[in-house]
Amino acid sequence: MFVIREPRPAELDTNGLVEALHKFVTLAGRTHGAETRFDAEEEPTLKRIGEVEGLCMVQEAVHNLLRHARVSRVSGLENVAVIVSDNGGF
């Protein structure tokens, strides 16, 4: 029997959190026809589960903005905190 204990996107192991976030934000913007920007100063020092949680939080926030708020611009700056902003919406 094979049990997955920690579902983890392979992208995190291959390219790291910053590159995975950059790729996601860029692709999400193209898919929804929105201007996106992602800036990161350096790769954060996180435990493996923290990387997964960080990726999931940003994916959910950006997805909600693009799908539900129908914004035309999304930007984020990654440091210790993740800041997601838009230019309108609800």
C-alpha positions in Angstrom: 0.0 0.0 0.0 1.2 3.5 -0.9 0.2 6.4 1.2 0.9 10.0 0.3 1.7 11.8 3.6 2.6 15.3 2.2 1.1 16.2 -1.2 3.7 18.6 -2.6 3.8 20.1 -6.1 7.0 18.9 -7.8 7.5 22.5 -9.0 8.6 23.4 -5.4 11.4 20.8 -5.4 12.5 21.6 -9.0 12.4 25.4 -9.0 11.7 26.6 -5.5 8.8 28.6 -4.1 9.6 31.9 -5.7 9.8 30.5 -9.2 6.6 28.4 -8.7 4.8 31.5 -7.5 6.1 33.6 -10.4 5.0 31.0 -13.0 1.6 30.7 -11.4 0.9 34.4 -11.3 2.1 34.8 -14.9 0.0 32.0 -16.2 -3.1 33.1 -14.2 -2.8 36.6 -15.6 -2.5 35.3 -19.2 -5.5 32.9 -18.7 -7.7 35.7 -17.4 -6.4 38.5 -19.6 -5.1 40.5 -16.6 -1.8 42.4 -16.0 0.1 40.5 -13.2 3.3 41.2 -11.4 5.2 39.2 -8.9 8.4 40.5 -7.2 10.5 38.5 -4.8 13.8 39.6 -3.3 15.0 36.2 -2.3 13.9 32.6 -1.7 12.3 32.5 1.8 13.5 30.1 4.4 10.5 27.9 5.2 9.8 24.4 6.2 8.6 22.1 3.5 5.0 22.4 4.6 5.3 26.2 4.8 6.2 26.3 1.1 3.1 24.3 0.2 0.9 26.5 2.4 2.4 29.7 1.0 1.9 28.5 -2.6 -1.7 27.4 -1.9 -2.6 30.7 -0.2 -1.2 32.8 -3.1 -2.9 30.6 -5.6 -6.3 30.9 -3.9 -6.0 34.7 -3.4 -5.0 35.3 -7.0 -7.6 32.9 -8.3 -10.4 34.6 -6.3 -9.3 38.1 -7.4 -9.2 37.1 -11.1 -12.3 35.0 -11.1 -14.7 36.7 -8.7 -13.6 40.3 -8.5 -12.8 40.4 -12.2 -9.9 42.8 -11.7 -7.6 43.8 -14.6 -4.4 44.0 -12.5 -2.9 41.9 -9.7 0.5 42.4 -8.1 2.2 40.8 -5.2 5.4 41.2 -3.3 6.8 38.2 -1.4 9.0 38.8 1.6 8.1 37.5 5.1 4.5 38.4 4.5 2.5 37.9 1.3 0.7 41.0 0.1 -1.9 40.7 -2.6 -3.6 43.8 -4.1 -5.9 44.6 -6.9 -7.4 47.6 -8.6 -11.1 47.3 -7.8 -13.6 44.6 -7.6 -16.6 44.1 -5.4 
